[in-house]
Amino acid sequence: MTAHEIDTAITAIAAVTASVSGVDAAPAFAIFNVRENIFALHYVMTSQSEIAPIGTMRDLAVIACDIITPFVDVLSTDLQEILQIAKAVKLAFVREASSGGDMFSNTISTFGICRMEFLPNYIYGNTQYIGYRIMLEDVKLEYDL
């Protein structure tokens, strides 16, 4: 996977996340000075390349979106609210792959599974957070060599 293809895909995924009500910030790439209550981090967890038809490559990746809030804010931000936001982000991702979506601005061909998990103890930038991770698994990116 070239840097350009994955960067473009992550930027498009972050744009979908940012469109969900309740997400205060959704940068495409990790930053350590986030000052928002509920925010999203986007990154590649794993990636593997496959040989495709002559002159092309295919990459399968797992791209994660973590919806998190500082642990100290959990009393002021109901964990149920964070769950609802995470479910809305997951639904937005699935809609992108439906007939009405545009596959994240046509940056990916498809993805296989959209998985969500609870993050009870998430350390980021020396601060403890809590939230949910949404993983797009088997994200297929095809490009010319």
Secondary structure, DSSP 8 states (H G I E B T S, - for coil): --HHHHHHHHHHHHHHHHTSTT-SB--SS--S----SSEEEEEEEEEEEEE-STTEEEEEEEEEEEEEEEGGGTTTS-HHHHHHHHHHHHHHHHHHTSTTS-HHHHT-SB-SEEEEEEEEEEEETTEEEEEEEEEEEEEEEEEE-
